Amino acid sequence: MHYTPHINFAFASIEHIMRDVNNGWLIRYIHSNGASIFFITVYMHLLRNSSTDDYPGYIISIIGVVLFIVMMATAFMGYLLPWGQMSFWGATVITNLFSAIPGVGPDISQWLWGGFSVDNPTLNRFFSLHYVLPFLLMALVIAHLGAIHISGSESEVDSDDIDFYPYFYLKDLYSILFLSFLFVIIVCFYPNVLGHPDNYILANNLVTPVHLVPEWYFLPFYAILRSTPDKFGGLIMMGVGLIMLFDISTDDDENGLILLVILGWLGAKPVEEPYSEITQWISMIPVIDYFFVDEEEEELDLEEFETRVLTMFDSEIEEEYFETTGLPFKR
């Protein structure tokens, strides 16, 4: 209504919303900080899954990780819309990643930009996708809940059936009240604590910020990206980071989540020693753990893998399969 998706007017329209529109500042801060609260709940969800013995099922985990990726894409596209310094250069760095893909990379980057750099077509496309992708998010949330409803959800309590009210009702109510209180405090008293001051400077493609820092929920993956000397290698390592998320959601090992926290801290640090070298070593830990350390678990041959894929849609058949094969099944 008041925002204008044009490189000459986007920054000024945001200032107009903040200064001239009635309660515009409140709406904008609720929107921007609400995204942070959203990501906080997702990371808390990952923490909960990684700290219990619950087995969510592969389909549930796959949908959850895809949901997280779409969330990051939606937030990234919205981050460009204010057309500030950090927004512009963050979008430039991330979209340039695709140019590292052998063969088709430069074409993909130009297709994303709508030209030869981040410009007005890019802003218009990101604005449209930022509006459309939440509908995809809603569909994935429904699919995630549907998968949980079909396969069932287990807790650490020994009882098979637990009433939703009052047990889960009070538990969820406590979490909602705590996050709502935190949300109100941030919006009303510290609205810019999770942002970067450089984003209040109009984007300038001739001046690069001294220290590029994305939003805090991107920091672990940004740390992996910038610690890799090769651009394509950094893209692969970011993919490994997403695989690590899937491993966290299906395992009761908290080490992966601890690594994410450490990488997030390193991502906010300058690109200098010793932070760069530490990030490189920490980024290799999940790779080594995923491909070389898990020798205690029995390896699957092709026939077992096909059976596992065919049975992952039914939790009862899946559990019976794990019992017959002797593979670890956490429930």
FIKEPA-324643 format. One record per residue (C-alpha): z, x, y. Coordinates in pm, 1 decimal. Each point is the difference from the previous one (the first is absolute). Layout:
BEGIN
        Z        X        Y
        Z        X        Y
...
# end
This chain:
BEGIN
        Z        X        Y
      0.0      0.0      0.0
    102.3    269.5    249.2
   -107.1    311.6   -196.0
   -351.9    133.8     59.8
   -149.1    212.1   -283.4
   -200.9    230.8    226.3
     62.9    368.4     67.9
     -7.7    -60.3    376.4
    243.6   -291.6     -2.7
    218.3     27.9   -315.0
    268.0    222.8    152.6
     10.2   -202.6    323.6
     18.0   -328.0   -192.6
    305.4    125.9   -189.8
    167.6     86.5    329.8
    -96.0   -343.7    130.3
    167.9   -160.4   -303.9
    310.2    213.9     50.2
     36.0    -54.7    376.3
   -168.3   -326.5    102.5
      1.0   -238.7   -297.9
    317.9   -203.9    -41.1
    204.7    158.5   -279.1
   -299.7    216.0    -85.8
    219.9    305.5    -39.6
    210.8   -189.1   -253.6
   -299.4   -112.6   -204.6
   -144.6    350.2     -7.1
    326.2    167.4    -98.0
     62.0   -261.1   -269.8
   -347.9     67.0   -136.1
     16.5    379.8      5.2
    360.6     36.0   -117.6
    -46.1   -281.7   -249.6
   -252.0    220.1   -179.1
    266.6    270.4    -27.8
    251.9   -248.0   -140.6
   -266.5   -112.3   -245.4
    -47.8    356.5   -122.8
    377.5     52.2    -15.1
     29.6   -292.5   -240.7
   -285.2    139.8   -212.6
    161.7    343.0    -23.3
    332.6   -168.0    -84.6
   -183.4   -188.7   -273.1
   -134.3    328.9   -136.8
    349.8    147.5     18.2
    138.0   -291.4   -196.5
   -268.6     33.1   -270.8
     46.1    375.5    -28.1
    380.1    -19.7    -30.3
     23.4   -256.6   -282.3
   -109.4    -20.8   -361.9
   -216.3   -305.2     59.5
   -354.1      9.8   -133.7
   -222.9   -196.3    239.2
   -319.1     13.5   -207.5
   -321.0    181.9     80.7
   -185.4   -294.8    150.6
    289.2    -73.4    234.9
     14.6    366.0    102.6
   -376.3     28.0     52.7
     -4.4   -309.3    221.2
    301.7    133.5    189.9
   -161.8    337.5     69.4
   -326.5   -166.6    108.1
    207.3   -223.3    226.0
    160.9    307.6    154.4
   -339.2    165.8     56.0
   -135.6   -310.8    174.3
    316.6     -8.0    211.8
    -60.3    357.6    109.6
   -364.6    -76.5     78.9
     99.4   -303.2    208.1
    263.1    196.4    190.6
   -236.8    292.6     56.2
   -269.3   -223.6    146.2
    252.9   -169.5    225.3
    125.0    338.7    118.4
   -338.6     72.9    161.3
     -7.5   -320.5    205.4
    219.0    114.6    296.8
   -254.2    281.0     56.6
    266.8    254.0     86.5
    -17.0    373.6    -56.5
    180.3     -3.7   -334.2
   -194.9   -307.0   -114.0
   -337.8    151.4     79.9
     61.7    341.6   -149.8
    178.8   -141.0   -303.8
   -301.2   -219.6    -74.1
   -231.5    297.8     58.1
    187.4    218.3   -249.1
     28.6   -262.1   -273.7
   -356.1   -131.1     21.0
   -127.3    359.2      0.5
    152.2     39.6   -345.5
   -278.5   -201.4   -155.5
   -255.9    251.0    127.7
    145.1    247.6   -252.1
   -126.8   -204.3   -295.7
   -290.9    198.0   -146.4
   -341.5   -148.2     65.5
     81.6   -340.1    149.6
    297.3    101.6    216.1
   -175.7     33.1    339.3
   -181.1   -330.8    -52.4
    326.9   -176.5    -81.7
    163.5    139.1    314.6
   -288.8   -109.7    221.2
      6.7   -341.8   -165.8
    371.5    -33.3     76.1
    -45.4    115.3    359.7
   -313.7   -200.4     69.5
   -131.1    316.3    163.5
     72.8    370.1      3.9
    366.8    -15.5    103.8
    285.9   -244.8     53.3
   -134.7   -224.4    274.2
    -38.1   -361.6    103.4
   -160.4   -119.9   -328.8
    292.3    156.9   -188.9
    251.8   -180.3    216.8
   -176.4   -334.7    -50.6
    -20.4     46.7   -377.3
    362.8    101.0    -29.4
    105.2   -296.5    212.6
   -187.8   -240.3   -228.8
    132.7    160.5   -318.6
    353.0      5.4    138.6
    -26.8   -377.0     28.6
   -167.5    -59.3   -339.2
    197.9    235.8   -226.0
    331.6   -192.7     30.2
   -167.4   -286.7   -187.3
    -77.7    245.0   -280.7
    362.0    112.8     17.3
    113.2   -358.8    -44.5
   -224.3    -40.9   -304.5
    135.6    321.7   -153.9
    358.2   -112.1     63.1
    -73.1   -327.0   -181.9
   -160.4    194.7   -287.7
    300.1    236.4    -10.3
    244.4   -290.1    -19.5
   -219.7   -176.1   -254.3
     -5.3    307.5   -223.9
    379.6     20.8     22.8
     26.9   -369.9    -84.0
   -224.2     40.6   -306.6
    154.6    316.9   -142.5
    356.2    -71.6    113.9
    242.1    204.9    202.6
    293.9    176.1   -160.6
    315.6    132.4    161.7
    274.3    236.7   -109.2
    229.1   -294.7    -76.6
     23.3    -69.6   -372.7
    -33.1   -375.4     37.1
   -347.4   -130.5    -77.4
      4.6   -288.6    246.6
    156.3     24.6    345.0
     -3.3   -286.1    246.5
   -185.2     67.8    321.8
    274.5   -175.0    195.0
    248.0    138.1     91.3
    -58.4    348.2   -144.0
   -346.4    101.4    118.4
     20.6   -234.5    297.3
    303.6    178.2    143.8
   -138.0    342.6    -89.7
   -329.3    -65.3    177.9
    175.2   -172.8    289.9
    210.7    310.6     58.6
   -312.8    218.4     10.1
   -181.7   -239.5    234.7
    295.3    -17.7    240.0
     39.0    379.1      5.3
   -371.5     61.4     65.8
     -8.6   -277.2    262.3
    293.6    158.7    181.0
   -169.2    341.1    -14.1
   -324.3   -156.6    123.5
    166.7   -165.3    299.4
    180.0    321.9     95.4
   -324.2    201.9    -12.5
   -211.0   -256.7    189.9
    253.1    -70.3    272.9
    160.7    340.3     53.9
   -217.8    272.5   -156.1
   -355.8   -143.7    -12.2
   -172.6    339.0     17.5
    229.5    197.4   -228.8
   -250.8    -15.9   -288.2
   -306.0     69.1    218.2
   -136.7    303.5    179.6
     -0.5     44.6    380.3
   -352.8    145.6     -1.6
   -133.7   -340.8    -93.9
     84.0   -118.0    351.9
   -269.9    237.7    125.2
   -358.0   -127.1     16.3
   -219.7    146.1   -274.4
   -195.6    305.9    105.2
   -251.2    149.7   -242.0
      7.2    330.6    192.6
    376.3     61.5    -29.7
    163.1     33.4   -339.9
    376.6    -67.8    -22.5
    209.5    308.8    -63.5
    158.7   -150.9   -307.6
   -171.1   -281.7   -189.2
    259.6   -232.1   -153.4
    -93.6   -334.4   -158.0
    233.4   -294.5    -50.5
    304.5     88.8   -209.4
   -116.1   -190.0   -309.8
   -310.3    222.5    -19.9
    192.6    326.8     30.6
     32.3     88.1   -373.9
   -374.6    -29.2    -55.3
    -80.7    166.2    330.6
    218.7    296.1   -100.6
   -195.0     35.6   -326.4
   -330.1    -25.2    184.9
     62.5    262.7    264.7
    164.7    246.1   -240.5
   -322.7     31.0   -199.1
   -242.9    253.8    151.5
   -309.2   -172.1   -142.3
    -85.2   -344.7    139.9
   -125.4   -140.3   -331.1
    297.8    153.6   -177.3
    228.7   -179.5    242.2
   -174.9   -328.1    -80.6
     55.1     60.9   -371.6
    365.6     85.5     56.1
     48.2   -322.5    194.4
   -142.0   -182.2   -301.2
    251.4    178.7   -219.0
    270.2   -120.3    238.9
   -110.9   -357.8    -61.7
      8.3     65.0   -375.8
    354.5    123.8     53.1
     82.8   -338.4    154.8
   -118.4   -170.5   -318.9
    212.4    242.6   -202.2
    302.8    -80.1    217.9
    -48.0   -374.6    -47.1
    -10.0     27.3   -380.7
    262.6    269.2    -52.8
    374.2     15.2     54.7
    -18.8    354.8    135.5
    100.7     23.8    367.1
   -155.0    345.0     43.4
   -331.7   -140.7    117.8
    163.9   -205.2    272.7
    211.6    297.2    108.0
   -321.0    202.0     32.9
   -148.7   -274.7    218.5
    303.3     15.8    230.6
    -22.1    379.5     26.7
   -375.3    -16.2     62.8
     59.7   -259.9    270.2
    240.7    236.8    174.8
   -244.7    289.6    -31.1
   -285.7   -215.3    130.9
    179.9    -40.9    332.0
     41.7    376.5     41.3
   -250.7    227.8    177.2
   -277.7    163.3   -202.4
    166.1    339.4    -26.1
    202.6    209.6   -239.6
    213.6    -66.1   -191.3
    -84.3   -372.7      3.8
   -362.2     41.0   -111.6
     86.2    223.8   -293.8
    288.0   -223.8   -109.6
   -228.2   -304.6     13.7
   -259.3    173.5   -217.7
    254.6     78.8   -269.3
    159.0   -345.6      8.7
   -342.3   -165.9    -14.4
    -69.3    183.1   -325.9
    318.4   -122.7   -170.2
   -128.0   -350.3    -88.4
   -327.1    149.1   -126.3
    182.0    243.1   -228.3
    241.9   -270.6   -113.0
   -273.6   -256.4    -63.7
   -240.6    220.6   -195.1
    208.6    276.9   -156.6
    370.9    -84.1    -26.5
     -4.8   -337.9   -176.5
    -42.9    155.5   -344.8
    297.9   -182.0   -148.0
   -184.0   -333.6      3.7
   -241.6    -58.8   -286.1
   -363.7     35.3     98.2
   -231.8   -293.7    -59.9
   -329.0     31.7   -184.5
   -299.7   -213.6     96.4
     82.0   -286.0   -238.9
    361.2    -23.1    118.3
   -113.1      8.6    362.6
   -242.6   -289.1    -56.1
    273.8   -200.9   -171.2
    234.4     73.2    286.8
   -254.6   -118.1    257.5
    -73.8   -317.8   -196.4
    368.0    -87.9    -36.3
    117.9     78.7    352.7
    -82.3   -354.9    111.3
    258.2   -152.5   -234.4
    353.2    131.0     33.9
    114.3   -121.0   -345.3
   -294.7    159.0   -181.0
     44.0    311.9    211.7
    366.9     32.1    -91.0
    -79.5    -51.2   -369.5
   -270.0    267.2     22.0
    239.8    251.5    152.3
    257.7    -72.9   -270.7
   -250.5     49.5   -282.7
   -143.6    321.3    143.3
    336.9    149.5     92.3
   -111.0     66.9    357.3
    262.5    -31.4    273.5
     23.0   -354.3    134.3
    249.1    -76.6    275.1
     99.2   -361.5     31.3
# end
